[in-house]
Amino acid sequence: MSVSSCDGQNDGGQNDEEKCGKISAANQLQMNRKSKVYSLIFMVFIILPHIVLPTCFHRQRSTTVMPIEVESEIRVFGRDEFHALAHQVLGIGFDIQNEFGRLLNESVYATALRHRCSEIGILPAEQEVEIRLSHAGFVKHYFMDLLFAFGLMVETKAVESLSNSHLAQTIHYLMLTGMKHGLLLNMRSERVTHQFVSTTLTLAERRQFTVHEADWKPINEASRWLKDTVIEILADWGAFLEISVYREAVIYFLGGADTALHKIPVFDGNRVIGVEDVCLICEDTALAFTAKTDDQRKMRDHLQRLLDHTRLACIQWVNFNRRDITFETLLQANRD
């Protein structure tokens, strides 16, 4: 049996000193390699994250928080199941208005609807169900008015007439929760009015968006940061949500409204004729978020007119047209 050690000779006849010297050299080489690997790991995971993100932009990365959370179990109803339950709830809504009239505020109607649905076995009947939308430290809280049987969302209103903003809010909540159908009720009209609201979009589908940037110029660090941040938010939340939440998130990362929102002077020649509220991503660069599905040329024209009557260098314009996200840079025409 052959045995090698530093205490004696091996079968090849090498003496102890030579053998131990080779082992020592091999160990030293291995240690040097490990040292280089540890240095690389330190650079990648410790140093680089602090270099890549500019310190003026407050964006934290987290892999532990889900981007969309609902404080309830959610069931996705098919069309027939939804309509059967929705018509039942709608009938109770008619009964409540007949008894209480049409002049109460919407929270009173919602509470009455929850109690009466519970009494006839539409359970669970939940009110003010929280939806949390988050990204890298930013958190937005929404509350569904009512949720029945984990799958019927009811938004109650007490307004003269339902508007597109009410419809958009309901669709927004459906997309956040993953449900396909919801019921929008108005208790203030002469008779209860309603809309059945539906969407087929899933979160996975909403995350499939296209970026258009042919006319985008990353003229400064803030502009590069803006584009990267918007794309990261869309990858997390998906497109099609209300535009206000994307803008609110960006303002948060810029340090909040007190830091990002400014009143800038508007000029007629050299004369100041007033001020305009704008969001600045840096000293001479403004941000414009729009959700134009048509007439984008008209919007571009009006943004350019505004820019040309200020002392700003440019406006970085982001338009959210469903799954088409366009980044465009408008430059000051009167700037030397």
PyMOL commands that set and color helices and strands:
alter all, ss='L'
color gray80, all
select helices_A, chain A and resi 16-52+79-100+106-119+164-177+203-206+221-237+243-253+257-260+296-308
alter helices_A, ss='H'
color red, helices_A
select strands_A, chain A and resi 68-70+125-135+138-148+152-157+181-186+193-198+210-212+261-268+271-282+285-290+314-321+324-331
alter strands_A, ss='S'
color yellow, strands_A
deselect
rebuild
show_as cartoon
